[in-house]
Amino acid sequence: MFDDALFVKTRQGMLPTAFAEEISNPIAAGLSSLRLAMETRRSFVPDSAERTFYVYMSDLGQAVFIPRLVAHMRTVAPGIRVVTVDRSFKDAQEAMALGHIDLAIGMFLNFDKDFYQQRLFQESYVAMVRVNHPDIRNTLDAGKFLRAEHVAYSPTAGSHAAFEAEVDDFFHRHDVHRKSGRSPCALVGVSAHNRVQRPCCLRP
């Protein structure tokens, strides 16, 4: 059809050619448009619908949103099932373009312009520290923040890395090396570190 090879055999297995990568985005966009056109013909009646929605969000987002969402759906849409997805940011965009993920909830700074985005709320970040932290105790100022040992929360979903880059820049401006030796990707890892160590962790 294309008069060109789309995949080549390598030691790592079958890999796409440059031509295949070049046409992948237009094809994905076409499939997405076709899927949207087909779905617009189907009416959605919540109380009788039976469908699975795939949602992309971090573990922190799941802890905040999923319990309330599921409780609400039990009342208004009992046949709806929600499955959360854990993928890299790049893979998630591709999966959404192909219709494999229905919704992404979180802070996403670099989604392509083809995706519809809407702000749900505005949130601030806070520092979370162990009770009776030997240096911070009940107050946290810039000096204590710069001296503290940090845990960099790095969830797969979202653009939390952009916020961590801002924190790193804050340390750079004060000519202080940030002590951040651990980067758990799950909230349970943050809690475990705070129980046994004495770090300062930033989270929404």
C-alpha positions in Angstrom: 0.0 0.0 0.0 2.7 2.5 0.9 5.4 1.1 -1.4 7.9 1.2 1.5 8.8 -1.0 4.4 7.1 -0.1 7.7 9.1 -2.4 10.0 12.6 -3.9 9.9 14.0 -6.8 11.8 16.8 -6.0 14.2 18.6 -7.6 17.1 16.0 -5.9 19.4 13.1 -7.3 17.4 10.9 -5.6 14.8 11.3 -1.9 14.8 9.4 0.8 12.8 11.2 2.5 10.0 11.5 6.3 9.7 8.7 6.3 7.3 6.4 4.4 9.7 7.2 6.9 12.4 6.5 9.7 10.0 3.0 8.5 9.2 2.1 7.2 12.6 0.7 10.5 13.9 -1.6 11.3 10.9 -2.9 7.7 11.0 -3.6 7.9 14.8 -5.4 11.3 14.3 -7.5 9.7 11.5 -8.4 6.7 13.7 -9.3 9.1 16.5 -11.6 11.1 14.3 -13.3 8.0 13.0 -13.8 6.7 16.5 -15.3 10.1 17.6 -17.6 10.1 14.6 -18.9 6.6 15.4 -19.4 7.4 19.1 -21.4 10.5 18.4 -24.2 8.3 17.0 -24.5 6.5 20.3 -26.6 8.0 23.0 -25.3 7.7 26.5 -27.9 6.9 29.2 -26.0 6.7 32.5 -28.4 4.6 34.5 -28.5 1.8 31.9 -25.1 2.2 30.2 -22.5 -0.6 30.5 -19.1 0.6 29.6 -15.5 0.7 30.8 -13.7 4.0 31.0 -9.9 4.0 31.1 -8.5 6.9 33.1 -4.8 8.1 33.3 -3.8 9.6 36.6 -1.2 9.4 39.3 -1.6 7.3 42.5 -2.2 10.5 44.4 -4.9 11.5 42.0 -6.5 8.0 42.3 -6.5 8.4 46.1 -8.3 11.7 45.9 -10.7 11.2 42.9 -11.5 7.5 42.5 -13.4 6.8 45.9 -15.7 9.8 45.4 -16.2 9.1 41.6 -17.0 5.4 42.2 -19.4 6.3 45.0 -21.2 8.8 42.7 -21.4 6.3 39.9 -22.9 3.6 42.0 -25.9 5.9 42.2 -26.1 7.5 38.7 -24.3 4.9 36.5 -24.1 1.5 38.2 -23.0 -0.3 35.0 -20.0 1.9 34.4 -16.6 0.6 35.3 -13.4 2.7 35.8 -9.9 1.3 35.2 -6.9 3.5 36.0 -3.9 3.3 33.7 -0.2 3.5 34.6 1.9 4.5 31.5 4.6 7.0 30.6 3.4 10.4 29.6 4.4 9.8 25.9 2.7 6.4 25.8 -0.4 7.9 27.4 -0.8 10.5 24.7 -0.5 7.9 22.0 -3.0 5.7 23.8 -5.5 8.6 24.1 -5.1 9.4 20.4 -5.9 5.7 19.6 -8.9 5.7 22.0 -7.3 3.3 24.5 -7.4 5.9 27.2 -10.6 8.0 27.6 -9.6 10.6 30.2 -6.5 12.1 31.8 -6.7 13.8 35.2 -3.8 15.7 36.6 -1.2 18.4 35.8 -0.2 17.9 32.2 1.9 20.7 30.7 2.8 19.2 27.3 -0.2 17.6 25.9 -0.5 18.1 22.1 -2.9 20.8 21.0 -5.3 18.2 19.5 -6.4 17.2 23.0 -9.2 19.0 24.7 -8.2 20.3 28.2 -10.1 21.9 31.0 -9.0 23.3 34.4 -10.9 21.6 37.1 -9.4 23.5 40.1 -6.2 25.2 41.2 -4.1 23.6 43.8 -1.0 24.6 45.9 1.9 22.4 46.9 2.8 21.8 50.5 5.8 20.4 52.3 5.1 17.1 54.2 7.5 16.3 57.0 7.7 13.7 59.8 6.1 14.5 63.1 8.8 16.0 65.5 11.2 16.6 62.7 14.4 17.6 64.5 15.0 20.8 62.5 11.7 21.8 61.0 9.4 21.0 64.0 6.3 23.3 63.7 7.6 26.0 61.3 9.2 25.9 57.9 11.1 28.8 56.5 13.4 29.1 53.4 16.5 28.3 55.4 15.1 25.1 56.9 13.7 24.1 53.5 17.2 24.5 51.9 18.9 22.5 54.7 16.4 19.7 54.7 16.8 16.3 53.1 14.2 15.9 50.4 12.2 13.1 48.8 11.3 13.9 45.2 7.9 12.4 44.5 8.0 11.2 40.9 4.7 9.7 39.8 4.5 8.2 36.3 1.4 10.2 35.4 1.3 13.9 35.1 4.0 16.6 34.9 5.2 16.6 38.4 8.8 16.6 37.1 8.2 20.2 35.9 7.5 21.3 39.5 10.5 19.4 40.8 12.6 21.3 38.2 11.3 24.6 39.7 12.4 23.5 43.2 15.8 22.5 41.9 16.1 26.0 40.3 15.3 27.5 43.7 18.2 25.7 45.2 20.4 26.7 42.4 19.6 30.4 42.9 20.6 30.1 46.5 23.8 28.2 45.6 22.7 25.2 47.7 23.0 21.5 46.7 19.6 19.8 47.1 19.9 16.6 49.1 17.3 14.4 47.3 18.6 10.9 47.2 15.3 9.1 46.8 12.5 9.4 44.2 9.5 7.1 45.0 7.0 7.0 42.2 4.1 6.0 44.5 2.5 7.8 47.4 3.0 4.8 49.7 6.7 5.1 49.1 6.6 8.7 50.3 4.8 7.7 53.5 7.3 5.0 54.2 10.2 7.3 53.9 8.6 9.9 56.2 8.0 7.3 58.9 11.6 6.1 59.1 13.7 9.0 57.8 13.5 12.8 58.2 13.0 14.2 54.7 10.9 17.0 53.4 8.5 16.0 50.6 6.6 18.3 48.3 3.1 17.3 47.1 -0.2 18.9 46.1 
